[in-house]
């Protein structure tokens, strides 16, 4: 990546931290993600962690590994939604190069019970998972305890999100599939200041691996 591109990505990351909270007030709450590195802990793939296989129509599959040691309620909520088939038919509705791909909004605006925001600024010091490339995190509104089903996957490092969003896993296989979302034509949503795919990027299904 060229230096100029990295600078632009960092500027976007800083600017969009605030846009995320604003756009989460409706059916399309926003979130961000990062790589599964922490300041002191190795989060490489382990057989003991739950893994989720995500199948995206016309794009392929990628695998997420979940880390309950950082955000147990977020992981529990995500697994419950996966097992119920909730995510089938939902879309990635915001995709930004150098920042994130966000999805998981309720297809019909169903009411879901919010969960506690498991991040440092909300009193949860155990979550030291940094927002780097490949990390998955919960989207929310300005209310720290408003996360329900929406999540985002980080394309690049976004340290300004660390400690303010509940990172809970990482894409460990198939990140190139998530990268391909960037090839879709985007339209600019002036309300949310985010790029929205012109053609839907549809999650066909999510399933627990094994």
VENPE-V708492 format. One record per run of one state. SS is the DSSP state (~ for helix, > for strand, _ for the rest). FROM is the first residue (numbers start at 1). LEN is the number of residues. If there is no record, write none. Layout:
SS;FROM;LEN  SS;FROM;LEN
This chain:
_;1;2  ~;3;21  _;24;6  >;30;1  _;31;7  >;38;1  _;39;12  >;51;6  _;57;3  >;60;7  _;67;5  ~;72;13  _;85;6  >;91;6  _;97;3  >;100;4  _;104;11  >;115;1  _;116;4  ~;120;3  _;123;6  >;129;1  _;130;5  >;135;4  _;139;1  >;140;1  _;141;6  >;147;1  _;148;3  >;151;4  _;155;4  ~;159;3  _;162;5  >;167;7  _;174;1  ~;175;9  _;184;2  >;186;4  _;190;4  >;194;4  _;198;4  >;202;7  _;209;2
